[in-house]
Amino acid sequence: MKKIILITNLFLAILFNAQVGINTPTPVNMLDINGDLNVRKELRTGGTSTVKGSAGVAGTIFHNSSTLNVNDWKNIKVADGLTSMSLFQMNTMEDKAGVSFSGNNGSTSPYDEGATITTAWSVLTGTQATFSITNATNKVTFNFQTTAQKTGNGDESTSFACGIFVDNKLRAVRTDVIVGGDGTNKIFNLNATLSNLTPKNNYTVKAACTKRNINNNTLGIGKAVNPEFLNADMSQSVLTMSVLQPY
């Protein structure tokens, strides 16, 4: 009986062009529903008294315009190569403190993915951040750039490595070498993509570097060790992180 009364009241209210409230005594729109709405068939927009509205097509999303009277369906534009993924989180970190190395040579052994960070690695503190994964299908990209400079032992070369650590585990690493006279510097880039990380809140990420064979030089990474050719603004490190997940 309640359903019949409700439907009758709704019909009469529409007939007299009044506002109707469901589960609310003070409706603010023509139809005001205070609760869940279950649509079993199509949701159409832009209809008139003589023309059926549009239900959209596959791959479109419902677009709520700020003017409210032109709500419609929009195509989703996804960059080539991302397939059905969209940007879920993006963060850019900067570090101007940098790190420096001197003294004895470091290890020149290869690095294993998944190895736990050790004291041989110096973290670029400004590159530390967190990110979360909510979908088992995902891609996380890291773009790291810094400047390395040598000083102290003439033309002797200096080698080093920088890596990306997620939850203190090495997930990407590159080695490089500086060849040239005192004050020589170069740009270092490391780009990496991780796929299908386990969903989890607050993964940690950081960039860290270590010395290899420095040949009695002083090595600065993200730091000017010879200010005649470099300064803090020129040598700073940047880590950009992007999380892609299906929309």
Secondary structure, 3 states (H helix, E strand, C coil): CHHHHHHHHHHHHHHCCCCEEECCCCCCCCEEECCCCCCCCCCCECCCCCCCCECCCCCEEEECCCCCCCCEEEECCCCCCCCCEEEEEEEEEEECCCEEECCCCCCCCCCCCCCECCCCCEECHHHCEEEEECCCCCEEEEEEEEEEEEECCCCCCEEEEEEEEECCEEEEEEEEEECCCCCCEEEEEEEEEEECCCCEEEEEEEEEEEECCCCCCEEEECCCCCCCCCCHHHHCEEEEEEEEEEC
